[in-house]
Amino acid sequence: MQSESQIPIASQGASRRFATRVALFYGALFGMTGTHLPFFTVWLKSVGIDAFWIGLITAVPPVTRFTVLPLVTGFAERHQALRGGIILTAFATAVGFFILGTQHLPVLVFLIYALICCLWTPMVPLTDAYALRGVKRYGLNYGPLRLWGSAAFVVGALVCGALLDLIAARNLIWIIAGSAALGALASLALQPLDDSRTARPDAGSASALLRDGGFIAIIVASALIQSSHAAYYIFASIAWQQAGFDGLTIAALWVLGVIAEIVLFALSPRFTLPPSALVMIAAASAAVRWAITAQDPSLAVLAVVQLAHALSFGLTQVGIMGLMLHRVPAHAMARGQGYLAACGGIVAGLTSIASGTIYETLGQGIYYVMALMAALGGLVVWLARKRLAHQPHKSASGG
């Protein structure tokens, strides 16, 4: 990847503008997630929706990731409209959450939320595809762009958590909707990148990508390593609470992991190893992290282990995006990101379902299963390392 000093001076201004606007949108996108993920179920409960319906409603996003999501990303790609797709989904998501806030009947909440998720869940792969096209065009690095999303997630969660003590829980939906509206406004600043002159519909077909063994290895490895975090996301706070940690300590442990992730994204332009090596290191780190977590470590050890989130999640993300940039043609990137998200959604969904049963039987021993998953993800990349070492397609430079 070329450095900014190698880019013509006339293009450096455009490069900085692109980077600033994408970073701003990543921040808005994940800032909204930071308000939604911890507090959406709190709102559902506050408006009288029972546990059965809450479980059904919260199952919608992972389902849309492997059903509707690839269709949306494929449609945007075929019409050379990544930016337009992002803007449309961002505004539809914001409007959807404002409408959702007026409803309290479980069936209506379920139906409206399902429609929202059909357009909301494709936003991250669409944004990643758009960002990677800009990375290729302007010689940028993915990590420094993506770190603003992680930082905004923390801010969104903390702000929403603080407001929870000041407002009624039934009003949390307006914070979520308002943050979605900020994301919609931020999407308008994204500059056009699509160029129909670089499109080659045959080369970017679904069958072409899905016949590429290297691409399959990338999405399977990503799904295994990232899904190995399932038990952590579901049961970590429960286990820590049972271990006697107070709420502030639990929050600090979560934030510590995200801060480590942000630091890694910031430092990622200095990495010199190939993306496949980064993913294998990330997989090994995840396996070690989960093996230690399974031992019910002390708070001091747990704090150190939480820093490994930078490697188990952050380095995996950086490495996988590097492999996608190397392996997938620029004009097929949206479809590639759609398949990546769909594969991850399937594996994460199945892992989450299985985790409940395994946790009831093994308790913290579930993390040994997560360690095995991460190790398998690294093994997939190691077995495909020769295939991943060469680039099968000559990607369009524009995108």
Summary of the structure (lengths in Angstrom):
residues: 399
radius of gyration: 20.5
end to end distance: 16.0
largest distance: 61.8
contacts: 1433
relative contact order: 0.15
helix: 81%
strand: 0%
